[in-house]
Amino acid sequence: MTAERSRTLRVGLAQINTTVGDFDGNLAKVTEAIRKARDCRAQVLTFPELALTGYPPEDLLFKRSFVSKNLEALRALLSHTHGLCVVLGFVDRKKGGELYNAAALLADGRLRHVYHKTALPNYGVFDEKRYFLPGKSPGVFTLGDMRMGLSICEDLWDKKSWVYQKKVCGQMALFINISASPYHRLKHYQRLSLVRNLAGFHRTAVIYQNLVGGQDELVFDGGSMVIDSRSRLVTRAESFKEDLVFADLTLPKKWTGVFKDPGRTPLRPRPQPRELSREEEVYRALVLGTRDYLHKNNFKKALIGISGGIDSALVACIAVDALGARNVTGVTMPSRYTSGGTYADSKTLCKKLGVALLEFPIERVHRAYLLLLKRAFKNCGPGIAEENLQARIRGNILMALSNQFGHLVLTTGNKSELATGYCTLYGDMAGGFAVLKDVPKTLVYKLAGYRNSLASGPVIPQSIIRRAPTAELRLNQKDRDSLPPYPLLDRCLELYVEKDLPFERIVRGGVPPKIALEIVRKVDLNEYKRRQAPPGVKITPLAFGKDRRIPITHRFYPSSQKTPGSPEGLHFK
């Protein structure tokens, strides 16, 4: 690049929503951002981790052609980088076939530097050691006469990383971290603290570049930022949406001979994104995760079983906000146990949301099933099997509509139910995407209140919010007949599932021993159900699925639980 003295460096952060394996689409997003950055006369432009492949590519990395396509895309970018320094993530492959999670520094039509990620995460949802080798060299480069640091995601979180070694890093003009950091509640504040601490530690400006968008269970919330050498926030991208932000950084005089200054006018001040409440943050994550799951898997419309309860009401709101009311269809399937209140609330909800509502009474079908099974059930009193028939009939109806019209069924169960097995296999668990899979019941109520507080006005009837939770599979049934109060249940689940605390610590955390034992037992015995549940949006630090991988078959139980429990536990609801 032309060496002309300038104390100001204009940087851009391209927070793009990529799709795994969509090389043409991802490349198009990158080149369009480069065009806009050039129009803004930026000198450095950053993109997220593995921007060319999408993140996480998982076992697609074992396909040689997949990695080759990503390298072709990288070469195609070179011609777009004249007069501009571009930093983005890709998969590097050596002659022996070894793969590296890498960052490329492209400038003036050339590949100037490649950095290999040294800290490979292998916990929770991350499994990078399965695919990549760790890099061996720090990402400290010189471009022109400007010393830069370049790292990738986990390098920033690992306190043993070279990133925190002053002797290695020395004095730098700029430090860049490109990331694909998935969302969970309040994680933005952790990142902000990390980046500020790094800026203060090295006394240099830091660019933190994150991914945005949904990928299977994961949601990436963006929040890319620039922090100056005094640890002050210069600019931040929007959360949960694509964004392109620019900032002018004033460099020390010794780093002034690198980039051509095109005589730009100063940037206009950009209003900083407002801080989101906890409920708004989670709600946006659910909307983005739902929208991207459908759209990236080529679904345009969704089906939802509307029961008149709060879970299905919240899922309907999320679906409408993600896809638009025209692309959501509600289905009500009343039985002999459906109350007039829940039936009326189903209609009111869909009317307020502008959603079409189909009605299929299931009484005749239920009676046909009972008649068919009468001889086999003759020595058995009415019980869970007869109750669950209703849920399975409803699941069949929803899946028949899905097959016929190509719409995706969104299930409506929450994390509290899934944790304890208070759900029916091939019934209310039937569907393609579980929107509330990682949302505890107590949070469902808070999210419903948030949605009703929006400027568009309340859409969830207060009667739904006030009604005692019920599956309505038998007369006068209530959730409390089978489960502890939800605040206590969710407290126990937080301690046992999310924090992975032993039984004794759960009791010390305020959960009565008898209730703690009951909940822990139900969680352990219902892993087989969760394995058969559809994927859903991760919003907590530890979600069922990729985060928590417990064997179905095992005989390890809490020390206070002498036996694994009765066989009936395996068929709970």
N, C-alpha and C positions, 0 to 999 in steps of 0.2 A: 504494500500500500504506500501511497505517496507520503513521505515524511515531511509534514508541515506542522509547525508549532501551534498547539492549541491546548488550552487548559480545560476545555469542556468536552466530555465524551457523551454522546447521545446513545442510550441503550434502549432496546425494545424487548418486551417479553410477549411471546406469542403463546397464549394459553388456549390450545386447540383441543378439540374432542376427536380423538382418533378411534378407529375401529380395527381390531386385530385382523391382520391379513389383508386389509383393503389398501394395498400399496398405491393404487392409482388415486383413490380418494384421499389418503393421508398425504401423498405427495402434492396433490392439488391444494390442500390446505396450507402446506408449507410454502409452496411457491406464491400463493396469494398473499400470505403474510409478508413474505419477502418483498413483494411488489409494494405493499402498503408501507413497509418500513423504509423502502427507498424513497417513496413519495414524501415521507416525513424526515428524510435525510438522516436516518439513524446510521450509526457506525457499527454497532454490535446488536445482533438479534439472537435471542435464545428460544429454544423449543424444549418440550419435555423429554424425559427419559424414554428410550425406545419409541420415539415419535414416528419412525418409519414403519415399524412392525405393529404398533399398538401394544398395550400392556394390560395384563401379562399374556404373552403368546403361548405359554405352557408347552405341551408336547409337540406343538407345531415346530418347535425348534429342532426336533429330531429329524424333520424333513429337510433334506439338503436343498431342495428347490425353494423352500420358504426362505432360508437364509440367503440364497443366491438372489432372490427377488429383492430383498432388502438392500443388498449390496448394489444391485442395478439402480435402485431408486437413489441411493447415495451418489452414485456417479452422475445420474441425471441432474442432480442439484448443482453440480459444480458450475455450470454455465450461468447460473442465476446469482452467483455470489460476487460479481465484479463490483469493487468499491464498497464491499460490505463484509463483515466478519459474522459468520453464522455458526452457532453452536447447537447441535442436536444429538439425540440419542439414536443408536442403531446397534445391530448385532455384528460384531467383528468375528471373522473366521480366519484362523491361521492355516498354513499349508497342511498340517496334520489333522485338520478338522476340529481343532479346539475352538470353543466358542467363548466370547467375552461380551459382557454387557458394557457397551462402549459409548463414548461421546466423541463426536467428530468436530473439529474446528476447521471450518472452510473459509477461505478468504481469497479474493481476486481470482476465482476460478480454479483454485488449487486446494487439495487436502493438506493443510498445514500441520495438524497434530491429531493424534488419536490417543484418548485416555481410556484405560480399562478399569472398571470399578473394582476397588480393592476389598470393600466390606460387603459381602454377599449375605443378605438376610435369609434365614432359614428357620422361621418361626411363624406362628399364626397363619396368615394367608400366603406367606412368602415361602418359596421353595427353590431359590435361585441356585443353590449348590447342586441341584439335580441337573442343571443345564450348563452353567457357566464355570469357568475357572476364574479365580481371583486375579486381578492385576497385581503386578509386582512393583510398579513404580508410581510415585506420587504424581498428581496431575498439575505440575508446576511448569508453565511454558513461558516463552518469550515471543511476543509478536511485535516485529519491529524492535523497539527498545522497551516495550511495555511488558512487565512481568505480571502474569496472570495465574490464578489458581482455578482449576477445573475439577469438579467432583460430581458424583452421582448419588443421589438419594441417601442410602444407608451410610455412606461415608460421613455424612453430617451427624447421624445419630449415634455412631460408634465412637465413644470417647477415647478409644485406643487408636483411632484412625490417624493417619498422617496429617489429616486436616487440622489436628490440634497440636502439631509439633512445630514450634516456632523456628527451630533450626532448619527444618525441611522447607517450610514455606517462605521464611524470610520476609522481606518487605515486598508487598504486592500492590499494584494499582487497583486490582479488581479481583474478586473471588466469585466464581459462578458455581451454583449447584443446580443441576437439572434433575427433576424428580418425577416419580409416579407414586405419590403418597396417598393411599386410600383414606377415605373419610371415616371417622367415627366421632361421636359427640365431643365437642370442645377441643378437637385435635388442632385446630387452627392456632390456638393459644400456645400449644406446645411448640409448633413450628416457629411462630413469631419469637418466642423466647430463645430457641436454638440459634436462629439467624442473627438476632441482636447480639447474643453472646459471642458468636463467631466474629461479627464485625468489630466488637469491642476488643476481642482477644488479639486480632491481627491489625486493628486500626485501619481497616480498609473497607471500601464499599462492597456489599454482597448482593448478588442477584440470586434470588430463590425462585426457580421456575418450576411450577407444578402442572400436572395434567388435570383435565376436567372431563367428566362424562361417566357413563355407566358401562360396566363390562361384567356380564353375568351377575354375581352377587355383589361385586364391588362398585362403589361410587367414588369418583375422584372429584374433589370439591374445588380444585383450583386454588385461589387465594395467593397466586404468585405475587412476589413483592421485591422491592428494592430498598435496602437499608444502607444508609451512608456510613462513613468511617467513624461517626460519633454515635452509632447505634440508633439513629433516628429513622423512622419510616418515611421514605421519600414518596413512594407510590405503591398501590396495591391493586391487583386485578379483582374483578367481581368474583364472588363465590358461586359455584354451581352453574356457570355459563361461560361460553367462549368469550375471550377478551383479548385485546391487543393494547398494551400500555407502553408509554415511553417516559423516559426520565433523562434529564441532563445532570451528569455527575461532574463535579469539579475535581480534577486530579491534581496531585502534588506536581510541582514544576518539573521534577526529574522524570516524570512520565508524560511529557508533552510532545514527544517527537514521533508519534505513531500514526495517527489517523488524519486524513485530510479534513480540514474544516471548510465546509462548503458555504460559509457565510450565512448560516441559518438565522432566522428570527427565533427568539426564545419560545419555548413551549408555553401554550396557554395553561394556566393552572387547571388541573382536573380534580373535581370533587372526589374525595375519598369515599369508598363504599362504606355505608353505615354498618355498624355491628348488628348481627342478627341475634334475636333471642334464641334460647335453647330450642323452643318449640318450632320457630320458623326455620332454623337451621336443619332440624331433622325432617321437617315437612318438605323442604326443598330437596333434600337428599332423596326422599322417597319418590317425589315427582320425577326428578331427573333419572333415577334408577329405573323406574317403571317405563318412562318414555323411551329411553335408550334400549332397554331390553326388547321392547316390542319393535321399534323401528329398525334396530340393527339386525333383528331376526326376521325382518320383512313381514311383520304383522302390522296391520293398519287399525284394527278394531279389537275391542275387548268385551268379554262377557263377565258379568258378576252376579252371583246369587245374592239377591237382596232379601234379608230376613226380617228387617225391622229392628235389628240390633245395632249397637254402636260400631262394631268391627266392620261390617259390610257397608255401613254408612260412610265411615272414614275411607275405606278402599274406593268407594264410588267417587268421593270428592277428589282423591288423589288421581284416579284415572281420568276424570273430566279435566283436571288441571294439566295433566300430562298429554292428553290426546285430543281434547275437545269433546263436547257433549255429543256431537253427531257420531263420534266413533266409539261410544260406550253404550252397551245395552244391558239393562237390568233384567233379572229374571226372578219373579216371585213364585214360590212353589208351596202354597199353604197345605197343611195337613189338618187332621182333626184336633191337633193340639195347638194350632196357631191361633193366637188371641186376636180379637178384633183390633186391639191397639197396635200390635206389631204389623198386622196386615195394612191398616190405614197408614201407619208411618212409612211403610215401604213405598206406597203410592205418593205420599206427600214429599218424601225425599227426592224421588225421581222427577217429580213435577218441578220442584225448586231448582234442581240441577239441569233441567231440560233434557233428561235422558229418557229414551224409549224404554217402556217396561212391558215385558212379556209375562203372561200368567199361565201356570200349569198346575192346577190342583193335583195333589198326588194321592188323595184318599183311595180312589179306586185301584190304583196300582199297588198301594200298600196292602189293601185287603187281598188282592190277588196273590201277592207274595205270602201273606200269612196263611192263605188257604193252601197254597202249594206246599208250604213247610209244616202244615198242621200235623201230619202223621209223624214226621221226624221230631217235632217239638212236643208231642202229646204228653210226655212225662215231665216237662219243664214248665215252670211258672213263667209268666211274662217277665222279661228282663232286658238286659243291654242289647241282646241280639235283635229283638223286635224294635227297639228304639233306633238302633243304627241302620236298620233297613231303610228308614226314612231318609237319613243322610245319604245313603248309597243310591237310592232312587234319584235324589236331587243331583248327585254327582253324575249319574248316567245321563240325565236330561241335559245338563250343561255340556257334557262332552259330546252328546249327539248334535247339539246346536253348533258346537265348535267344529266338529267334523264336516257338517253340512255347509257352513258359511265361512270357514277359515278364520274365525275369530279366536283370540287367545283367552282362555279362562283364567281370571285372576282369583286366587283363593283368598279367604278372608280371615283365616286363623291368626292369632297373635302368638308372641313368644311364650307367654305364660301357659297357654294351652298346649303348645307344641312341646314345651319342656316337660310337662306332667302327663302327656299322653291324652289330654282331654280333647280329643279330636278323633275322627273316624277315617281309617284307611279306606280309600276308594269312595269316600263320601265327601265331607267338607274339605278333605285334603286333596281331592281330585282337581287338577288344573295345571297350568303351565308356568305360573309365576306367583310366588307367595309374597305379596307386598308388605305385610306386617310380620313376616317371619322373625324378625329381630326386634320387634317393638313390644315391650311388656304392656300388660293390660292397663296399668296405671298411667303409662305414657299415652296410650290410645285416647284416654279421656282428655288429657292435656292438649293433644293434637286436635281433637275435635273442637275444643274450646278455642284454640288458635284459629282454626279454619272458619269458625263462626264469627270471629272478630274482624275478619277482613272487610275492606271497604264495600265489597259487593253485597255484604249482608249475610246473616246466618242462613244456612241451608239445612243443617241437621236439626230436626225438631227437638225441642227441649224434652219431650216425652221419651225420646230415645236415650238421651243422656241421663235422665233421672231413673229410668226403669232398671230394676235389678237384673243383672245379666242372666240370661236363660237360653238354653238350647231348644226349648219347646219340643222335646221328643217324648215327653210324657206329661200327664196332668200336673199342673202347679210346680213344674221342675224349675229349680234355680241352680246356678253354678255353685253357690255356697253349700249345696247339698253334698257336693263331691270334692270341693276345694276349700282351703282356708281363705279368709278374706284376702282380696287381691293385694292390698298394700303389704300385708305380711308375707304372702306368697312371693311377691316380686322382690322383697327385701332378701328373702332366703335365696332366690335364684341369682340375685346379684352377687351374693357372697359365695355361693357354691359353684355357679357356672362361670360368671364373668371374672371373679377374683380367685376362683379355684381354692377356696379355703377349706380346711378339714372340718369335720362335724363339730368338734369342740369349739372352734373359733366361730362357727355359725351360731351356736347357742350363746356364746359370749357377745355376739353381735345383736342380741335381742330377740332371737327366734326361740320360742319354747321348745324344749327337747322333743316332745312328742310330735309337734308339727314339723320340726326340722327333719326328724327321722322319716316321717311320711313323705315329705317333699323330695328329700334326697333319694329315697327308694323309688319314687315314681319317675324321677329324672333318669336314674340308672336303668330301670326296667323298660323304658320306652325309647331307647336308642334305635331299635329296629324300625320304629315308626318314622323317626326323623330321617333315617337313611332313604326313606321312600317319599319324602316330602319334596315338592318342587323347590328350585332355588328362590331366594328372596334377598331383598336389599339389606346389606350389613350396615348397621348404624351404631353398634356398641363395640367396645374394644375387643370383646370375644363373642363371636356369633356361632351358632350351630353350623356345622358343615366343615369348611376348610379350616376354621379357627380351632374347633374342638373336635377331635377325632378319637372317640372312645370305642373300643371293640363292642360289638353286639354280644358276642359270646365271651363271658369272663365270670370269675367268681371272686372279685375283689370288692369288698363292701366296707363302709365306714366301721370303725372299731366298735361303735356303740350298737351296730346292727348285727346281731348274731347270725341271722340267716338271711338268705336273699329274698325271702318273702314268698307268698303263695303263687302258684302258677297263674292265678287269675290276674295278677298284676300285669302280665304280658298281654292281656286283652282288655286293659283298662280303656273304656269307651271306644 
